[in-house]
């Protein structure tokens, strides 16, 4: 599967039909915008930051795209943020549990415990430092002698 954007439909799919009806019936105050697009943008940025937390992971160049492995987790995190803005949106214990699991999954991704799909158009190419864990600590000329190699 390829990386794709989180959509309002993805977030609403995490709700029971009665919750969706309650959300849709809630009138916004005059001049108030729907908070869901902003929440989706914020959650997308957070998920991408967690993916970047492990230097072996790559992210898609398009800042709106998420890896398929994290899309459902992102939807649950967006729902959590939506509920914080709309406290009358009552969540079930299972939904709350899934939000906790989403946070735990992101932490596992950042630690490198969960592999992430390689994006079709990554932000930048991997170099030896990030791919193989090689780190150059100095780069001057040094002469090799028996004394330097003593103990090897």
C-alpha positions as CSV (number, residue, x, y, z in Angstrom):
1,X,0.0,0.0,0.0
2,X,1.2,3.5,-0.6
3,X,1.2,6.5,1.7
4,X,-2.0,8.5,1.7
5,X,-3.6,11.4,3.4
6,X,-5.8,11.2,6.5
7,X,-9.3,12.3,5.6
8,X,-12.3,13.4,7.6
9,X,-14.0,10.1,6.5
10,X,-11.1,8.1,8.1
11,X,-11.7,9.9,11.4
12,X,-15.5,9.5,11.2
13,X,-15.1,5.8,10.5
14,X,-13.7,5.4,14.0
15,X,-17.0,6.7,15.5
16,X,-20.3,4.8,16.1
17,X,-23.2,6.1,13.9
18,X,-24.8,7.8,16.9
19,X,-21.6,9.7,17.6
20,X,-21.3,10.8,13.9
21,X,-25.0,12.0,14.0
22,X,-24.3,13.9,17.2
23,X,-21.2,15.4,15.7
24,X,-22.9,16.5,12.5
25,X,-25.9,17.9,14.4
26,X,-23.7,20.1,16.6
27,X,-24.0,23.6,15.3
28,X,-20.9,25.6,15.0
29,X,-21.0,29.1,16.4
30,X,-21.2,31.9,13.8
31,X,-17.9,32.3,12.1
32,X,-16.5,29.1,13.7
33,X,-14.8,26.8,11.3
34,X,-15.0,23.0,11.3
35,X,-12.1,21.9,13.6
36,X,-11.5,18.6,11.8
37,X,-9.2,19.8,9.0
38,X,-6.9,21.6,11.4
39,X,-6.9,18.6,13.7
40,X,-6.0,16.3,10.8
41,X,-3.1,18.6,9.8
42,X,-1.8,18.7,13.4
43,X,-2.1,14.9,13.8
44,X,-0.4,14.3,10.4
45,X,2.5,16.5,11.4
46,X,2.8,14.7,14.8
47,X,2.7,11.2,13.2
48,X,5.3,12.2,10.6
49,X,7.5,13.6,13.4
50,X,7.4,10.3,15.2
51,X,8.3,8.5,12.0
52,X,11.3,10.8,11.6
53,X,12.1,10.0,15.3
54,X,13.9,6.9,14.1
55,X,16.6,7.9,11.6
56,X,16.2,4.7,9.6
57,X,12.6,5.7,8.6
58,X,11.9,7.8,5.6
59,X,8.9,10.1,5.1
60,X,7.0,11.0,1.9
61,X,7.9,14.3,0.4
62,X,4.2,15.3,0.4
63,X,3.6,16.6,4.0
64,X,0.0,15.4,3.9
65,X,0.7,11.8,3.4
66,X,1.0,9.1,6.1
67,X,2.3,5.5,5.9
68,X,-0.5,2.9,5.7
69,X,0.7,1.3,9.0
70,X,-0.1,4.4,10.9
71,X,-3.2,5.7,9.2
72,X,-5.7,4.1,11.6
73,X,-3.6,5.2,14.6
74,X,-3.7,8.7,13.2
75,X,-7.4,8.6,12.9
76,X,-7.8,7.6,16.5
77,X,-5.4,10.4,17.6
78,X,-7.5,12.9,15.5
79,X,-10.6,11.6,17.2
80,X,-9.0,12.2,20.6
81,X,-8.2,15.8,19.6
82,X,-11.7,16.3,18.3
83,X,-13.2,15.1,21.5
84,X,-11.0,17.5,23.5
85,X,-12.5,20.4,21.4
86,X,-16.0,19.0,21.6
87,X,-16.4,17.6,25.1
88,X,-20.0,16.6,24.5
89,X,-18.8,14.0,22.1
90,X,-18.8,11.0,24.5
91,X,-16.3,8.3,23.7
92,X,-16.5,4.6,24.5
93,X,-14.0,2.7,26.6
94,X,-12.9,0.9,23.5
95,X,-12.3,4.1,21.6
96,X,-10.2,5.5,24.6
97,X,-8.2,2.2,24.6
98,X,-7.5,2.5,20.9
99,X,-6.3,6.0,21.4
100,X,-3.8,4.8,24.0
101,X,-2.7,2.0,21.7
102,X,-2.2,4.6,18.9
103,X,0.1,6.7,21.1
104,X,2.0,3.5,22.1
105,X,2.4,2.5,18.4
106,X,3.9,5.9,17.5
107,X,6.4,5.5,20.4
108,X,7.4,2.0,19.0
109,X,7.8,3.5,15.5
110,X,10.1,6.2,16.9
111,X,12.2,3.5,18.7
112,X,12.5,1.5,15.4
113,X,10.5,-1.5,16.7
114,X,7.8,-1.2,14.0
115,X,8.9,-1.1,10.3
116,X,7.3,1.6,8.1
117,X,6.6,1.4,4.4
118,X,9.1,3.1,2.2
119,X,7.5,6.1,0.6
120,X,7.3,6.4,-3.2
121,X,8.9,9.9,-3.1
122,X,11.0,10.2,0.0
123,X,12.1,13.6,1.3
124,X,15.8,13.0,0.8
125,X,18.1,10.1,0.1
126,X,19.7,8.1,2.8
127,X,23.4,8.5,3.3
128,X,25.8,6.1,4.9
129,X,25.4,7.8,8.3
130,X,21.7,7.1,8.6
131,X,21.6,3.8,6.7
132,X,24.4,1.9,8.3
133,X,25.0,3.8,11.6
134,X,28.5,5.0,10.4
135,X,29.5,8.2,12.0
136,X,32.6,10.2,11.0
137,X,34.2,11.7,14.1
138,X,37.4,13.0,12.5
139,X,38.8,13.1,9.0
140,X,42.5,14.1,9.2
141,X,45.3,12.0,7.8
142,X,46.8,9.5,10.2
143,X,49.7,7.3,9.7
144,X,49.3,3.6,10.4
145,X,52.0,1.9,12.3
146,X,52.5,-1.1,14.5
147,X,52.3,1.1,17.5
148,X,48.8,2.4,16.5
149,X,47.6,-1.1,15.8
150,X,48.9,-2.6,19.0
151,X,46.1,-4.6,20.6
152,X,44.1,-5.2,17.4
